[in-house]
């Protein structure tokens, strides 16, 4: 499962790199518009995930702000990974 999280985070990082690149040097044709639209959509979805994460794990994780920021960037890949950390017995 750990490999899946790492692969998902890597793919998400590549996606964000393409979105940022597209903002500074717009790609030709519809691919640039698609990246822009998908980037906005993913930010909205990740924001909702971040809010749900903050509510669910408010008192279970130290440094909640860092985890919420990572959920905003990596979405459910970090949500699941941190959720496993929060529910793991000490």
QUIKAVEN-V169421 format. One record per backbone hydrogen bond with DSSP energy under -1.0 kcal/mol. CO is the residue of the C=O (numbers start at 1). NH is the residue of the N-H. Records with the same first field share a line. If there is no record, write none. Layout:
CO = NH  NH
//
This chain:
1 = 5
2 = 6
3 = 7
4 = 8
5 = 9
6 = 10
7 = 11
8 = 12
9 = 13
10 = 14
11 = 15
12 = 16
13 = 17
14 = 18
15 = 19
16 = 20
17 = 21
18 = 22
19 = 23
20 = 24
21 = 25
30 = 34
31 = 35
32 = 36
33 = 37
34 = 38
35 = 39
36 = 40
37 = 41
38 = 42
39 = 43
40 = 44
41 = 45
42 = 46
43 = 47
44 = 48
45 = 49
46 = 50
47 = 51
48 = 52
49 = 53
50 = 54
51 = 55
52 = 56
53 = 57
57 = 60  61
63 = 67
64 = 68
65 = 69
66 = 70
67 = 71
68 = 72
69 = 73
70 = 74
71 = 75
74 = 77
75 = 79
76 = 80
77 = 81
78 = 82
79 = 83
80 = 84
81 = 85
82 = 86
83 = 87
//
